[in-house]
């Protein structure tokens, strides 16, 4: 698979098989992804990969919190601006309609949407969860670097026949993630990522992207 095909075929998969992912594949992907760009060579990311008993423990902890009616922790990082410009708010609304519509959940079915959303904290059945932390002193340029690292990971996973789903949703229960991952003091959770083999029976609606002319301007 060449890099163009990896980019085209990468999607946020929300349904995985329980098939284990070989450890050597994860090691190869992550070791190679360390070549991602990093301003000043800071390499600001700290990555924690959970599988097996540790991942099961995390899922259990968060599952218990949800069952007890715990709606989450105070956010360390806001996932979106509190007021989104109209064009971006529209994109979120369209995404929701496609995502939930693909599994037969109507917009006004809030209970149904919550049942789908809760699957985030089961990693959609994936056997691997990756968590990216950054030092709390890092600035937006370093967060951009972490994003490039994570994108590199996702593309290399495609080369290995694997899929993924980057999840800012894990920030809602960041205290539980930190309890299991045990990062150094002063680090904040950027996002999680579910990794595994996609379930071919899980609906995967095509998510449109903006037209090139809408976001790219060529000047010469």
C-alpha positions as CSV (number, residue, x, y, z in Angstrom):
1,X,0.0,0.0,0.0
2,X,1.5,3.3,-1.0
3,X,1.1,6.5,1.0
4,X,-1.7,7.9,-1.2
5,X,-3.8,4.7,-0.7
6,X,-3.1,4.8,3.1
7,X,-4.4,8.4,3.3
8,X,-7.5,7.6,1.1
9,X,-8.3,4.4,3.1
10,X,-7.8,5.8,6.6
11,X,-11.1,6.2,8.3
12,X,-12.3,6.5,11.9
13,X,-13.5,2.9,12.4
14,X,-16.1,2.4,15.2
15,X,-16.3,-1.3,15.2
16,X,-13.4,-3.8,15.6
17,X,-12.9,-7.5,15.7
18,X,-11.5,-9.0,18.9
19,X,-8.5,-10.4,17.0
20,X,-5.3,-9.6,18.8
21,X,-2.8,-7.2,17.2
22,X,0.8,-8.6,17.2
23,X,3.1,-6.8,19.5
24,X,5.8,-6.6,16.9
25,X,3.5,-4.8,14.5
26,X,2.7,-2.1,17.1
27,X,6.4,-1.8,17.9
28,X,7.3,-1.4,14.2
29,X,4.6,1.2,13.7
30,X,5.4,3.3,16.7
31,X,9.2,3.1,16.2
32,X,8.8,4.3,12.6
33,X,6.3,7.0,13.6
34,X,8.9,8.6,15.8
35,X,10.3,10.1,12.6
36,X,7.3,12.4,12.4
37,X,8.2,16.2,12.3
38,X,8.9,17.9,15.6
39,X,9.7,21.6,15.9
40,X,13.0,22.0,17.8
41,X,13.1,18.2,18.0
42,X,11.2,18.5,21.2
43,X,9.2,15.3,20.5
44,X,6.6,16.4,23.1
45,X,4.4,13.3,23.0
46,X,4.4,10.6,25.7
47,X,2.6,7.5,24.4
48,X,0.9,4.7,26.5
49,X,-0.3,1.6,24.8
50,X,-2.8,-0.6,26.7
51,X,-3.7,-4.1,25.9
52,X,-4.9,-7.2,27.8
53,X,-5.5,-6.9,31.5
54,X,-4.6,-3.2,31.7
55,X,-7.0,-2.2,29.0
56,X,-9.7,-4.4,30.5
57,X,-9.1,-2.6,33.9
58,X,-9.5,0.8,32.3
59,X,-12.7,-0.3,30.5
60,X,-14.1,-1.6,33.8
61,X,-13.2,1.5,35.7
62,X,-14.9,3.8,33.2
63,X,-17.8,1.5,32.7
64,X,-18.5,1.5,36.5
65,X,-18.3,5.3,36.5
66,X,-20.8,5.5,33.6
67,X,-23.1,3.0,35.3
68,X,-23.0,5.1,38.5
69,X,-24.1,8.2,36.5
70,X,-20.7,9.8,36.6
71,X,-20.7,12.2,33.6
72,X,-16.9,12.8,33.6
73,X,-14.1,14.9,34.9
74,X,-13.5,18.6,34.6
75,X,-11.8,19.0,31.1
76,X,-8.1,19.5,31.0
77,X,-8.4,20.7,27.3
78,X,-11.6,21.8,25.6
79,X,-12.3,19.7,22.6
80,X,-13.9,22.5,20.6
81,X,-14.3,26.3,21.0
82,X,-17.4,27.1,23.1
83,X,-18.8,29.0,20.2
84,X,-18.1,27.5,16.8
85,X,-18.3,29.6,13.6
86,X,-21.3,28.5,11.5
87,X,-19.4,26.6,8.9
88,X,-17.8,24.4,11.5
89,X,-20.9,23.9,13.5
90,X,-22.6,22.8,10.3
91,X,-19.9,20.2,9.7
92,X,-20.3,18.7,13.2
93,X,-24.1,18.5,12.7
94,X,-23.7,16.8,9.3
95,X,-21.2,14.3,10.8
96,X,-23.6,13.4,13.5
97,X,-26.4,12.9,11.1
98,X,-24.2,10.5,9.0
99,X,-22.7,8.7,11.9
100,X,-25.9,8.0,13.8
101,X,-28.0,7.6,10.8
102,X,-25.8,4.8,9.6
103,X,-26.9,2.8,12.6
104,X,-30.5,3.8,12.5
105,X,-30.5,6.4,15.3
106,X,-32.5,9.5,14.7
107,X,-31.3,13.0,15.6
108,X,-34.0,13.4,18.3
109,X,-33.2,9.9,19.8
110,X,-30.9,11.2,22.6
111,X,-30.9,7.9,24.5
112,X,-29.9,6.1,21.3
113,X,-27.1,8.5,20.6
114,X,-25.8,8.1,24.1
115,X,-25.8,4.3,23.7
116,X,-23.6,4.7,20.6
117,X,-21.4,7.3,22.3
118,X,-20.7,5.0,25.3
119,X,-19.0,2.6,22.9
120,X,-16.1,5.1,22.8
121,X,-15.1,3.9,26.3
122,X,-15.1,0.3,25.2
123,X,-12.8,1.2,22.4
124,X,-15.5,0.0,20.0
125,X,-14.3,-3.5,20.8
126,X,-10.7,-2.9,19.8
127,X,-8.0,-4.9,21.6
128,X,-5.5,-2.0,21.7
129,X,-5.8,1.6,23.0
130,X,-3.2,4.2,22.6
131,X,-3.1,7.4,24.7
132,X,-1.1,10.5,23.9
133,X,0.0,12.8,26.6
134,X,1.7,16.2,26.5
135,X,3.5,18.2,29.2
136,X,1.1,20.8,30.4
137,X,3.6,23.6,29.5
138,X,3.5,22.8,25.8
139,X,2.0,25.3,23.4
140,X,-0.1,25.0,20.3
141,X,2.9,24.3,18.0
142,X,3.8,21.3,20.1
143,X,0.1,20.0,20.0
144,X,0.4,20.3,16.2
145,X,3.5,18.1,16.3
146,X,1.7,15.5,18.4
147,X,-1.1,15.6,15.7
148,X,1.5,14.9,13.0
149,X,2.9,12.0,15.1
150,X,-0.6,10.5,15.5
151,X,-1.4,10.9,11.9
152,X,1.8,9.1,11.0
153,X,0.8,6.2,13.4
154,X,-2.6,5.9,11.7
155,X,-1.2,5.8,8.2
156,X,1.4,3.2,9.2
157,X,-1.4,1.1,10.7
158,X,-3.1,1.1,7.4
159,X,0.0,-0.2,5.8
160,X,-0.1,-3.1,8.3
161,X,-3.8,-3.8,7.4
162,X,-5.0,-2.2,10.7
163,X,-7.5,0.5,11.4
164,X,-7.9,3.1,14.1
165,X,-10.1,5.7,15.6
166,X,-8.7,8.8,17.2
167,X,-10.8,9.7,20.2
168,X,-10.9,13.0,22.1
169,X,-13.8,11.4,24.0
170,X,-11.4,9.9,26.4
171,X,-10.7,13.3,27.8
172,X,-14.1,13.0,29.6
173,X,-12.7,10.3,31.9
174,X,-9.1,11.4,31.9
175,X,-8.6,10.7,35.6
176,X,-9.3,7.0,35.0
177,X,-6.9,6.9,32.0
178,X,-4.2,8.5,34.1
179,X,-4.8,6.1,36.9
180,X,-4.0,3.2,34.6
181,X,-1.4,4.8,32.2
182,X,0.5,6.5,35.1
183,X,2.2,9.3,33.1
184,X,4.6,11.6,35.0
185,X,3.1,14.5,37.0
186,X,2.4,17.6,34.9
187,X,1.2,15.7,31.8
188,X,-2.3,16.1,30.2
189,X,-4.2,13.7,28.0
190,X,-4.4,14.8,24.4
191,X,-6.5,12.0,23.0
192,X,-6.9,8.3,22.9
193,X,-6.9,6.0,19.9
194,X,-8.5,2.6,19.4
195,X,-6.5,0.2,17.2
196,X,-7.4,-3.1,15.7
197,X,-8.9,-5.0,12.7
198,X,-12.0,-3.4,11.4
199,X,-15.3,-5.4,11.7
200,X,-16.5,-5.6,8.1
201,X,-20.1,-5.7,9.3
202,X,-19.9,-2.4,11.1
203,X,-21.5,0.5,9.1
204,X,-18.8,2.9,7.8
205,X,-20.6,5.9,6.3
206,X,-18.5,7.9,3.8
207,X,-17.7,11.2,5.5
208,X,-17.3,14.1,3.0
209,X,-14.4,16.5,3.1
210,X,-14.4,20.1,2.0
211,X,-13.6,20.8,-1.6
212,X,-10.0,21.7,-2.3
213,X,-11.0,25.3,-3.4
214,X,-12.8,25.8,-0.1
215,X,-9.6,25.4,2.0
216,X,-6.7,25.8,-0.3
217,X,-5.6,29.0,-2.1
218,X,-2.8,28.9,-4.6
219,X,-0.9,32.2,-5.3
220,X,1.9,32.7,-7.7
